C-alpha cells in the first residue's frame, strides 16, 4: 500500500472539468434526433440502450459539452447517486440527461478502476454525506470533484480493473443471453398460440384453471414478524420482482414461521408463476423454492388436472394486454384479485401443448442456469471488489 496515493477526483479529470447533461430531454422521435442516456439507462455498470429517449438536434446542439465520443465515465448525480458506466465507442454522438454527469479521465488513470472505486464503501460514504436528499439524493458537481480516491500506480489499477471487469463482462453476457432466450420464447408463443390460434380451442377463467392465491403482509409496526435472516422464509415484493429476471431467488425481506402461522400466509411452491397486480401491474417471476409474497402479488399453482404448465402461463401473462381490464388512467386503482381470477385463458389441445413444452423447456432451463451463474459471479465480484480496491488483496502483474 506504500505506493497508493489519495487523489481528489478533480485531479483525475481532463481540463479538471465535469458536466451535467440536457435539461428535460423530452421524448422526441424525429429522424434527426439524438439519443439521450438517462439514469435508468445505467444499470450494473453498463449502459442499457433499450427505452432510450431522444432529443431534437436543435436542442442537443446547445449541449456539445456533454456530447459523447466514447470512453467517458458517466456518473448518476440524482436519485441513484454514483451509478457509473463507461461509454462504448458505438454510442459516439449520443448525449446525456441532466441527472447524468460526464467525466473525461486522464490517461494516467484507468477509467474502469475509477468506475469500481465508486462502488466502495469509502466513496459511497463520501457521496451520501454530501447529497441533498430533501426530495431525492442529489450530488452537485463541486462535491463530486472533491471526492477522495485511494489509487495505486496505473499498472496495478489496470490489473485490478481487469479482474473485476472479467467477472462483470461474463455476468453481462449471461444477462443478454437470457434476454434473448426470453424474447425467443415470447416469439414462439405468439407464433404457436396467437398467430396460429384455433377457434376450436377451449377457454376458461384463470381461477378455474389454476389455484390462485394472494399474499399477505403482517402489521408493519410489529417488527418481530419481519426478518433479514436467510434461514427464514423469503417474502417477495414487487420491487424484488423488478430485479429478479424470470426466476426469482433474491429478496430483500423474510418472514418468520410464526408470522406465516399467525396470519395464514399462503406458501408459494417452487416453479409457481407470480404476478404483480397492484401499483405496478404485470411484473412476473417464477419461484425457485417455497416462498411468500405481499398482498399486491398473485400466484398461480397448477392444478392436478390442468393441461397447462407454468412456462406457458408465464408467456401468456407476459404478452397480455393489461389495458383490456380497464382504461389506462384507472387500471392501477381498478384491478383486483377477482378480476385476475376472471381473466380468460385459451387452452390448446394436449398434443400441441406437449410439443410446445418440449421446445420451450430447454430455454427456461438455460435461463435458470444462467441466473444461478449470475448470482455466483456477482457474489464473487462483491467479495473481491472491496479487498482489491483497498489493497488488502493484491493482483499479480
Buried (B, 14 or more C-beta within 10 A) or exposed (E): EEEBEEBEBBBBBEEEEBBBBBEEBBEBEEEEBBBBBBBBBBBBBBBBEEEBBBBBEEBBEEBEEBBBEEEBBBBBBBBBBBBBBBBEEEBEEBBBBBBBBBBBBEEEBBBBBBBBBBBBEBBEEBBEEBBEEEEEBBBBBEBBBEBEBBBBEEEBBBBBBBBBBEBBEBBBEBBEEBBEBBEEBBEBBBEBBEEEEEEEEEEBBBBBBBBBBBBBBBEEEEEEBBBEEEEBBBBBBBBBBEEBBBBBBBBEBBBBEEBBEEBEBBBBEEBBBBBBBBEEBBBBBBBBEEBBBBEBBBBBBBEEEBBBBBBBBBBBBBEBEBEEBBEEEEBBEEBEBEBBBEBEBBBBEEEBBEEBBEEBEEBBEBBBEBBBEBBEBBEEBEEBBBEBBBBEEEBEE
